[in-house]
Amino acid sequence: FPLFSTMEGGIKRLAGFRKSVESLEHQLHDLLELERSEVTPKLGNLEQAELTVLMAYTTASLCFMGLKAEGLNAAKHPVMSELNRVQS
């Protein structure tokens, strides 16, 4: 696998990736447990728009990471255009 110069380096990078995903999962847990209909009425229009963009970006980012973890070329996958669209 060209990203890793050694097996040990690859294992360390994968462990770091796993920690990052677990951290993200932990941070998003409370938000994901809520029904959107419970949250959005309490937010202003700008905050609702920001939440929508955050969720779209998070979903596309997780898909991108999953593709990379599978060894696929995520840069050529349609999820890349979605990430670029949401970032704009």
N, C-alpha and C positions, 0 to 999 in steps of 0.2 A: 504494500500500500504506500504510494509515494509521499503521503503526508507525514509518515512516521519514519525516522531514520533507524530506529531500533524498536524491537517489540516492547521493551520497557517504556520507551517514550510514548508509544502508542497507547499502552495501558494507562499511563499517567494522563494523557490527553483525554481519553475516554472517561476516566474517573472525574476529571475536571468538568467535562461536558455533562455528566450525570448530575454532579453537584449543582451546576448552573440550572439545569432543568428542574431539579427538586426545589431549588430556591424560588424559581419563577412560579412553580406549582403552589408552593406555600404562600407566596405573596398574592396570588390570584384566587386562592381557595375561598375566602370570604365573599368576594365579588361573584364568583361562579356559583356559589350556593344560593344566591338571591335570585328571585324571579325578576326579570327586567321590569315587569309592571310594578314591582315594589319600589324599585330604585328611581326610575325616570320621572315620576310625578314630583319627586323631591328636588329635582335638578332644574336649573334654568335651561334655556334653549342652547346656549353655548356649551354648557356642561354635558348636555345630552349628546350634542354633536361630537364632543371630545371623547365621550365614552364609546360611542359608535366607532370612531376611528381607532381608538385604543383596542377594542375587541377585534376589529378587522385586521389590524396590524399584528396583534398577538397570535391570532389564528394562522395567518399567512406565515409568520415567523416560525411557529411550531411545525408547520408543514415543511417549510424550507429546511429546518434542522433535521426533521425526520428523513427527508430525501438525502441529505448529506450523510447522515448516520448509516443509511443503507448503501452508501457508496455511489449514489446516482449524481449526475450532473445537474444540480439544482439551479444553476445559473441559466440553463436552457429550458427549464420547466416553466409552464405558464404561471406558477406561483410567483416567479420573479417579477413578472409584469404587474401582478397584484400588489406586491410589496412596493414597487416603484410608484404605482398609482396612489396607494394609501399614503406614502411619504410625501407626495406632492401637495 
